[in-house]
Each structure stands twice: as structure tokens, then as C-alpha cells.
């Protein structure tokens, strides 16, 4: 049986986004490569934050994860 997702307040949504972003930044600090540039780090945080917020990995996101660190 299908059930609708619960409705969240704007404050709850922002909090969940902040928690997901903090988790992504923490993960990056643990596994970040010393040669990874700022663009690659920002890309990583953006994608992991979206995944932490329950979004699916898009084709673009998948491609970005496989881009070389210097791009």
C-alpha cells in the first residue's frame, strides 16, 4: 500500500539539509584526497548532501563523481 511522504516544515527541511551537509563535509575530511581541488570537493559535498536528503543520484551526479579530481 502506498503512503504519502510526511509533510515537513521549512525549518525541519533546513535542519535536515544542514545535518546532511555536515555529514558530507565530515566524510570528505576523512576520505578527501590531498590532490582534490576545491571544485571536486564542492561537487562531492553537494552530491553527498543531496543523497543524505533522500534524493536519488542523477546521471549528472554519477558523471560528476567519476570526473578526475583536477576538473
C-alpha positions, 0 to 999 in steps of 0.5 A: 500500500502506498503512503504519502511522504510526511509533510515537513516544515521549512525549518525541519527541511533546513535542519535536515539539509544542514545535518546532511551537509555536515555529514558530507563535509565530515566524510570528505575530511576523512576520505578527501584526497590531498590532490582534490581541488576545491571544485571536486570537493564542492561537487562531492559535498553537494552530491553527498548532501543531496543523497543524505536528503533522500534524493536519488543520484542523477546521471549528472551526479554519477558523471560528476563523481567519476570526473578526475579530481583536477576538473 
